[in-house]
Amino acid sequence: MISQLKKIGCSIMFLLLVAPAFGKSIKSNFINLNNRVRIHYYDNNNGSNVILFVHGLPLNADSWRPQLENFQKKYRVIALDLPGYGLSTSLPTPIPAELSAWYANVISHFLKKLGVKNVVFIGFASAGHIGMKFSATYPDQVDKLIVINSSPQFNQGPDWPYGFTSGKNKSIVEKITHNDFKNTIESIINVATQEKCNCGLDELRARFYKMGMMSSKKTLLGFFNHIAHENFRPLLKKIHVPTLIITSNLGLEVPQEVGLYLRRNIPDSQLVEINGADHFVFATSANYVNQVIERFLTPICTFEAGQSIPRSECLA
C-alpha cells in the first residue's frame, strides 16, 4: 500500500514537472521600453486583476508555466523575461551598480507601457529580492507581494549569518569567469533540485538547463557581483502591502531562518513553509504552491457547518 502511494505521489509530481502547453489565451509578446531595452513577456491580456510573475536566476518567464496556466482562469497573468534572460535584451554595459534598483525601474516602466496600474508581484529567489525593492520604491504599483525562497541579503555580513560567505561568493565568481558556462548552469540547477521523490526531476532539470543557457556569464556575474551584495533589510519596514512569504525546507540557497526574519520584519506578512521541497518549490510542488497563493489572494473562512465564504464577506 505504501509503495502504491509513493508511486501515485511520484506520478502526480511528474505531471506537475512536465511543462504544460500554453492555452490559446496566453500570447508571447515583445515591447520596447527604449532603444536599448526590449522585453519579451507572456500575457493573456484578460481582466483588471493582474498577477506579475518574475523569474529568478538563471531561469526565464517559461519557468512559470504551471502558475500561468492555473491563474489565467481568474486573473490577467503576465510573466516577463528580465533583461539578461530569455528573449529579452542583455544587461547594459557597464552593469548598473545598484542592479536590483535598475531592474525595479525596468519593471515599473514595463507596467506603465502596458497600461497596468498595479499588480500582485510574485518573485522567485533573486526576483523576490527585486520585488522587495520594487514594493518599497513603487508602492502605488503593488497590490500584494509574494516572495518565494528569497532573501533581503544573499551574502553574509557582520550581523547577518545567512547566505554566501565572502570566500564562497568570490569562488563562484571565479568559476563563472573562468570555467565552462555550460557546467556552471548545470551545477546551479542540480544543486537546487534534491527532492527525495525525484520522479520527473530529470525532465525539470533539462527544461531549466535550457532556460539557464539562454542567460549569460554577464547575467550570472550581475547577480554575484551586484545583487548578492545588496542589503535590503532596512527596506522591509517600508513594505506596506500584504505579503506572502513561501519557503522550502531543503533549499541551501536561502536558509529557513531567512523566511522567519522576513515574517518578523515585513509589517503585514505571513509565512508558509513547504516541507520536502528544494529551491524550485514553485515547480516541484506547483499544485501546492498554487493553492497557497490562491488562498492568500482570496482568503476563505470556514464555519463548523462546512460553509466557506470569502473572508471579506466573513469580516463584513
N, C-alpha and C positions, 0 to 999 in steps of 0.2 A: 504493500500500500504506500509506504514512504517513498519507494523508488518510483512508483507511478506518479505521485505528487511532484517529485523532483523533475520528472520528465515533462509533466504539464507545465510546471513553473518555467523550465528552461525553454519550452516551446513558445510560451507567451513572451518571454524575454526576447527570443529570436525574432518573433513577429514585430516587436517594438524596435528592434535594432535595424531591421531592413528598411531602407528609405522608401516611404510610400510615394507614389506618383502624385504630383500636384493635381488638384481638380482644375477644371477649365477656368474657374473664377480667379485663381492666383496667377498673375502675369509677371513675367520678367521685364524689367524696365531699366532705363538709364536716364539720368538727369545731370546736367552740367551746373555746378554751383558757381563756377567762374572759369576762366580759361586754363586753369591748372588742375581743378578737381572735378572729376566725373565719377558719379556714384552709380553703382549697379544695385538694384533692390527688387524685392518681390512685394506685390501689393494686390489685394483682392478688391480694393477701392470700393468698399461697400460698408456704409454705416458711418455714424459720427463718433462712436466709442472706439478709440484706436489703441491697439497694443503695438508697441515698437519693440522688436526683438533685435538685440545687438550681441553679436557673437564674441567669443573670446579667442585668445591666441591658441593655436595657429589656424583657426577654422574660418568659415565664412557663413553667409546667410543660409546656405543649404543645410547647415547643421540643425536648423530649427524646423525641419520638415514635419516631425510629429506634432509640434506645437501649432504650426501654421494650419495644418490640416484639421486639427481639433478645434481651434478657436475661430476659424473663419466662419463658422456657422452663426456665431453671435456677435462677432466684432469685426471691425476693419483691422486686418493684420498686415503689418509692414515689417520686413526684415531687410537690412541693408548690409552690403559688404563695406566695411570701413576702408578708407584709403590704406593701401599696402596689402590688402587681402582680396581674394576672389577676383572679380572682373572690374573692380574699381581701380582708379589710377593709383600709382605708387605714392609713398610718402615723399614730401618735398625734400630738397637738399639745400641747406643742411636740415636735419631733423629738428623740429621745434624742441627747445629745451624743456618747456612745460607741455609735454606731449598730450597728456590727458585733457588739459585745458583746450588745446588745439582741436582734439577730437570732439570735445563737447561743443565747441563753436561750430564745427562742421555739421554736427547733428542738428544744432539749433537752426542753422541756415537751410539744411536739408528739409526740415519740417516746415519751415516758412515757405520754401519753394513749392511744397506740396499743398500748401494752404491748410495745414493741420495745426490747430491751436494748442492742444495739449494731448498727452499720451500716458498710457501705462508703460513705463520704461522697464523692460526686462533685460538685464545684462548678466552674462556669464563670465566669471573669473575677471580678466582684465577689463571687460566691458562693464561689469558690476562696479568696479573701481571708477571707471569713467562715469557711470551712472550717478555715483555719489557726488562727483564734481558737477555734473550736469544739473542735478536736483538742487544743489546749493547755489549754483550760479544762475540758472534759468528756472526759478520756481514756478513761474506762470505757465511754463510749457510741460509741467509734470503733474499728473493727477495722482498717480501712485507709483511707487518704486519697488521692484523686485530684484534682488541680487542673489545669484546662485554661486556658491563656492567662491566668494570674492573676499577681498581684504582692503582695508584703508591704507595698508602699507605692506608691500611684499618683501622688503628687505628688513632684516633685524636691525635694531638700534639700541642705544644705551638703556632705554626704558620700554623696549618692545622686543620680546624674545621669540617672536613668531616669524617664520619665513626664511628667506635665504640669508646665510651669513655672508659677510663681505667676500670671504675667500671663495665660497661656493658661487656667488654671482660672478666673480672675476673668472673663475674656471669655466663657467658656462659661456661667458662672452668669448673667451679664447677658443673654445671648441667651435662655437658658431663661426668665428672669424677664420679659423684655420682648417677646420675639418670639413668633411663632405656634408653639404646641406641636406642631402637625402637622409643620411644617417641621423642627423640632428632632429629632423622632423619625426623620423621613425621612433627615436628614443622618447621624445615628448609624448607621443601618442601611446606607446606601450606602457610607460610608467604610470599613466593616468587611467589605465583600464585593467585593474587587477581584481575584478569581482570573482568570488569563488564559483558562482554559477556562470560559467564562461560561454554558454551556448550563444552563438551569434556574435561573439566579440570579435572574431576574425573578420567578419563582414563589416562591423563597425569600424575597426582599425583601418581596413582598406579604404573605406569611404573618407574617414578623417585624414588619412595619409594623403589622399589625392587633394583634399582641401588645403592641407598644410603645404603641399608642393606648389600651390598657386600663390603662396606668400613669397617671402624672400629673406635673405640674410639681413637685409636692411630693416625689414619689418621686425624680425626677432630682436635685432640689436636695439631697435626703438623701444622695445619693452624692457630689456635687461639693462640698458644704459640710461633709460629715462624714467619710464613708468614705475619700474621696480624701486626706484629711489624716492618716489613721491610719498609724502606723509599727509594723508587726508584725515587723520584723526581729529584735528581741530575743526574740520568742516561738519562733522557728524551732527553736532548740536544745531546746525543751520538747516538740516533736512527736516522739513515740517510736514511732509506728505506721509500718508500711511505707507509703511514699508514692510515688506515680507522678506525675511532672510531664510534662504534654503541652504542647508549644508549636508554633506555626506560624511560618514564616519571613517571611510577607508582612504580618503584623499590625503596625500602627503603634501600637496602643493599649498593647501590652506588648512592649518591645524584647526581642530574643533573649537578651541578656545577663542578663535577669532570671531566665530559666529556669535558666541555669548557676549563678547566685547561689543559687537555691533548692536546687539539687542539692548544692552545696558546704556548705550550712548546715543542711539538714534531715538528721539523722543517718542514717536508713535510707531513702534515697530513690534513685530512678533517673529519668533524663530521656530522653524521646523527642521529637525534633523532626521535624515533618512539613513537607516542602518543598512549595512551590507552593500552599499554603493560606493563607487570611487568618484573621481573628479568629474567625469562626464555624466553625472547623475540625470540630467535632463534628457539624455539619450538612452542610457541603460535602464532607467526607471521612468520612462516617458509617461506612461499611463498614470502612475502615482503622482509624479510632479504636476501633470496637467490637472489632476483632481485638487491638489493643494492650491494651485494658482486659482482655479475656478472658485474654490471656497473662499479664498481671500478676496477675489473681485466681487463675488456675490455671496456674502455671509448668510448662513442659514441657522435659524434657531429651531430646535426640535422639542416638542412637548411630549409628555408621557403618553398622550393618546396616539402618538405616532405621526402627528401632523407636522409638516415642515413648511415654513413660510420664510420669505426673505427677512433678514434681520432688520432692515429699515422699517418694515411694517410691524415687526415684533416690538420695536422700540418706540413706535409712534404713540 
